[in-house]
Structures are given as C-alpha cells and as structure tokens.
C-alpha cells in the first residue's frame, strides 16, 4: 500500500469484511513467493526476503508522501492497517530526503504503535558509491527517524552481483555487529522466489 491506504481500507467492504480481505491479500502474496520457480505477481509483491518473518501488510512512504512542509500522517495510516489486519504494521521507508525523514519521525512519535516493523530501502545510486557511504546513510537515517535499528535493510540487485558481494558481505557484517540492522533483503522486481533465494543464500 502507498499513502492512499486509508481510502482503500474504507473501500474494503462486503461479507468477507476488511480483516478477512487484508489477510487474504497478504496470504496470496506470501503464497506467490513460496512457489519456487513460478513468476511472482507484479501486483502482489515485488520484494522477496528469505528466512525472515516480514509483516505482509504495510505502508511505503518517501518524498512523494512525506516530503515538503505539509508533513504526513504515517502513524494514523499504520494504525488503520493494524486495526484492519490484526497484524503488526510494516513501515517501508523509500529513498527520500532529510525533510521527509524528519516528517516521518514526527508522525511516528505522535502515535502509540510499539510493534512497528521498519524497513529501509537503499538507493541504487548510493550503493554504487561504496559500502562506507551506505553505512553512513543508514546510521544518519536511523538518527533522523529516532530509531536504534532497522528490522530489515533492502539492498539493490547490484549489491548481490559477484563483483560486489565481497564488499556487501563485509558491510552487512559490520552493520550486524553494530546492531543497526536485524536482517537484509533484495529490493528488485524478483522474477521468482528461487531467484531471490539464490541471491540471499550466500
């Protein structure tokens, strides 16, 4: 879901109810990834993470949703997701500028969600500048968001290529040691769960 999640949640009606529909959508997305070798639905999920429990329903925000002086009601939207799905909420932070990160923090601190799962997407262009730049960005973003660590760090496909993997591996080891991240995944249009597993099983 993007920032229009509230209107979508209100539109979930019928005999099945909002909770039933959201659960079914999440189950369908996870089932798609579970079928190794079969194409993943473009509308279900473009992200694959192996061996980690990631909330199936979440909210993706970035500059478009939280940039500028108007701020954003991230806490309210996450509360609506949690109330409808009865699951921990997942906040996916897209690559964005400092102002958007500050707006996200302001909204999060106004809410009462203590079971929030937060993931952070590393910009592909940033990753090309090297591991040290990525680590610095992650630490700076955590500070701006008022968090101690990310539950999940999304890395671009290129970070898993053979020439890049030794550097990526060292970078991840450092962040695990520093406890700035709990797990990592690949952020790309994964053609199948088998491909994602190949990238992550190293």
C-alpha positions as CSV (number, residue, x, y, z in Angstrom):
1,X,0.0,0.0,0.0
2,X,1.0,3.6,-0.6
3,X,-0.2,6.7,1.2
4,X,-3.7,6.3,-0.1
5,X,-4.2,3.3,2.2
6,X,-6.9,4.9,4.3
7,X,-9.3,5.3,1.3
8,X,-8.5,1.7,0.2
9,X,-9.2,0.4,3.7
10,X,-12.5,2.2,3.8
11,X,-13.4,0.6,0.4
12,X,-12.9,-2.9,1.8
13,X,-16.5,-3.9,2.3
14,X,-18.7,-6.9,1.8
15,X,-19.5,-10.2,3.6
16,X,-15.8,-11.1,4.0
17,X,-15.0,-7.9,5.8
18,X,-11.9,-5.7,5.9
19,X,-9.9,-8.0,8.1
20,X,-10.7,-11.1,6.0
21,X,-9.8,-9.4,2.8
22,X,-6.5,-7.9,4.1
23,X,-5.5,-11.3,5.4
24,X,-6.3,-13.0,2.1
25,X,-4.3,-10.4,0.1
26,X,-1.3,-10.9,2.4
27,X,-1.6,-14.7,2.3
28,X,-1.8,-14.6,-1.5
29,X,1.3,-12.5,-1.8
30,X,3.3,-14.8,0.5
31,X,1.9,-17.9,-1.3
32,X,3.2,-16.4,-4.6
33,X,6.7,-16.2,-3.2
34,X,6.5,-19.7,-1.7
35,X,6.1,-21.3,-5.1
36,X,9.8,-21.5,-6.2
37,X,10.3,-21.1,-9.9
38,X,6.9,-19.6,-10.7
39,X,6.7,-15.9,-11.7
40,X,5.7,-13.5,-8.9
41,X,2.6,-11.4,-9.5
42,X,3.5,-7.8,-10.4
43,X,0.6,-6.5,-8.3
44,X,1.1,-8.8,-5.3
45,X,4.7,-8.1,-4.2
46,X,8.0,-7.0,-5.8
47,X,10.1,-7.8,-2.8
48,X,11.4,-11.2,-1.6
49,X,13.1,-12.0,1.6
50,X,14.1,-15.5,2.6
51,X,14.1,-16.8,6.2
52,X,12.6,-13.7,7.8
53,X,9.0,-13.0,9.1
54,X,8.0,-9.8,7.5
55,X,4.5,-8.4,8.0
56,X,2.6,-9.0,4.8
57,X,0.6,-5.7,5.0
58,X,2.4,-2.4,5.2
59,X,2.9,1.2,4.1
60,X,5.6,2.5,1.8
61,X,6.5,6.2,2.1
62,X,9.0,8.6,0.7
63,X,9.4,12.1,-0.7
64,X,6.1,11.9,-2.6
65,X,4.1,11.1,0.6
66,X,6.1,12.9,3.3
67,X,8.3,15.5,1.7
68,X,7.6,19.2,2.0
69,X,6.1,21.3,4.8
70,X,2.8,19.6,4.8
71,X,4.1,16.6,6.7
72,X,2.3,13.2,6.7
73,X,0.1,11.1,8.9
74,X,2.1,7.9,8.9
75,X,1.0,7.0,12.4
76,X,-2.7,7.3,11.5
77,X,-2.3,5.2,8.4
78,X,-0.3,2.5,10.2
79,X,-2.9,2.4,12.9
80,X,-5.6,1.8,10.3
81,X,-3.7,-1.0,8.8
82,X,-3.1,-2.7,12.1
83,X,-6.7,-2.3,13.2
84,X,-8.0,-3.8,9.9
85,X,-5.4,-6.6,9.5
86,X,-4.8,-7.5,13.2
87,X,-1.1,-7.8,12.3
88,X,2.0,-5.9,13.3
89,X,2.4,-2.9,10.9
90,X,5.2,-2.7,8.4
91,X,6.6,0.7,7.5
92,X,8.8,0.6,4.4
93,X,10.9,3.8,4.1
94,X,11.7,4.5,0.4
95,X,14.8,6.6,-0.6
96,X,14.0,10.1,0.4
97,X,15.4,13.5,1.5
98,X,16.1,14.6,5.1
99,X,12.9,16.6,5.3
100,X,10.8,13.6,4.6
101,X,12.6,11.5,7.2
102,X,12.0,14.2,9.8
103,X,8.3,14.3,8.9
104,X,8.1,10.6,9.2
105,X,9.7,10.7,12.7
106,X,7.4,13.5,13.9
107,X,4.4,11.4,12.9
108,X,5.7,8.2,14.4
109,X,6.4,9.8,17.7
110,X,2.8,11.1,17.8
111,X,1.5,7.5,17.5
112,X,1.4,4.7,20.0
113,X,2.4,1.7,17.9
114,X,5.1,-0.2,19.8
115,X,5.1,-3.2,17.4
116,X,6.2,-1.4,14.3
117,X,8.4,-3.2,11.8
118,X,10.5,-0.7,9.9
119,X,12.5,-1.5,6.7
120,X,14.7,0.9,4.8
121,X,15.5,0.9,1.1
122,X,19.0,1.8,0.0
123,X,19.1,3.9,-3.2
124,X,20.8,2.1,-6.1
125,X,22.9,5.1,-6.9
126,X,24.0,5.3,-3.3
127,X,25.1,1.7,-3.2
128,X,27.3,2.3,-6.3
129,X,29.4,4.8,-4.2
130,X,30.6,2.0,-1.9
131,X,29.8,0.3,1.4
132,X,31.1,3.2,3.6
133,X,28.6,5.6,2.0
134,X,25.8,3.1,2.6
135,X,26.7,2.6,6.2
136,X,26.9,6.3,6.8
137,X,23.4,6.8,5.1
138,X,21.9,4.0,7.2
139,X,23.2,5.5,10.5
140,X,22.2,9.0,9.6
141,X,18.7,7.8,8.6
142,X,18.2,6.0,11.9
143,X,19.1,9.2,13.8
144,X,16.7,11.3,11.7
145,X,13.9,8.7,12.3
146,X,14.7,8.4,16.0
147,X,15.4,4.7,15.7
148,X,18.2,2.4,17.0
149,X,18.0,-0.1,14.2
150,X,16.1,-1.2,11.1
151,X,14.3,-4.5,11.2
152,X,15.2,-5.0,7.5
153,X,17.6,-3.3,5.1
154,X,16.6,-3.6,1.4
155,X,19.7,-3.6,-0.9
156,X,19.6,-3.2,-4.7
157,X,20.1,-6.1,-7.0
158,X,23.6,-4.9,-8.0
159,X,24.8,-5.3,-4.4
160,X,24.5,-9.1,-4.8
161,X,26.4,-9.4,-8.0
162,X,29.6,-11.4,-7.9
163,X,32.0,-8.5,-8.1
164,X,30.1,-6.6,-5.4
165,X,29.2,-9.3,-3.0
166,X,32.6,-9.5,-1.1
167,X,32.2,-5.7,-0.2
168,X,28.5,-6.1,0.5
169,X,29.2,-9.0,2.8
170,X,31.7,-7.0,4.8
171,X,29.3,-4.1,5.0
172,X,26.5,-6.3,6.3
173,X,28.8,-8.0,8.9
174,X,29.7,-4.5,10.2
175,X,26.1,-3.4,10.5
176,X,25.1,-6.6,12.2
177,X,27.9,-6.1,14.7
178,X,26.8,-2.6,15.3
179,X,23.2,-3.8,15.6
180,X,22.0,-1.2,13.1
181,X,20.1,-3.8,11.1
182,X,18.4,-7.1,12.0
183,X,18.2,-8.7,8.6
184,X,18.6,-7.8,4.9
185,X,16.8,-8.4,1.6
186,X,16.9,-7.7,-2.1
187,X,14.8,-4.8,-3.4
188,X,14.1,-5.6,-7.0
189,X,11.4,-7.0,-9.3
190,X,12.2,-10.6,-8.3
191,X,11.0,-13.0,-11.1
192,X,10.7,-15.8,-8.6
193,X,11.3,-16.9,-5.1
194,X,14.1,-19.2,-6.4
195,X,16.0,-16.2,-7.8
196,X,15.7,-14.3,-4.5
197,X,16.8,-17.3,-2.6
198,X,19.9,-17.7,-4.9
199,X,20.9,-14.1,-4.2
200,X,20.4,-14.3,-0.4
201,X,21.8,-17.8,0.2
202,X,25.5,-17.0,0.2
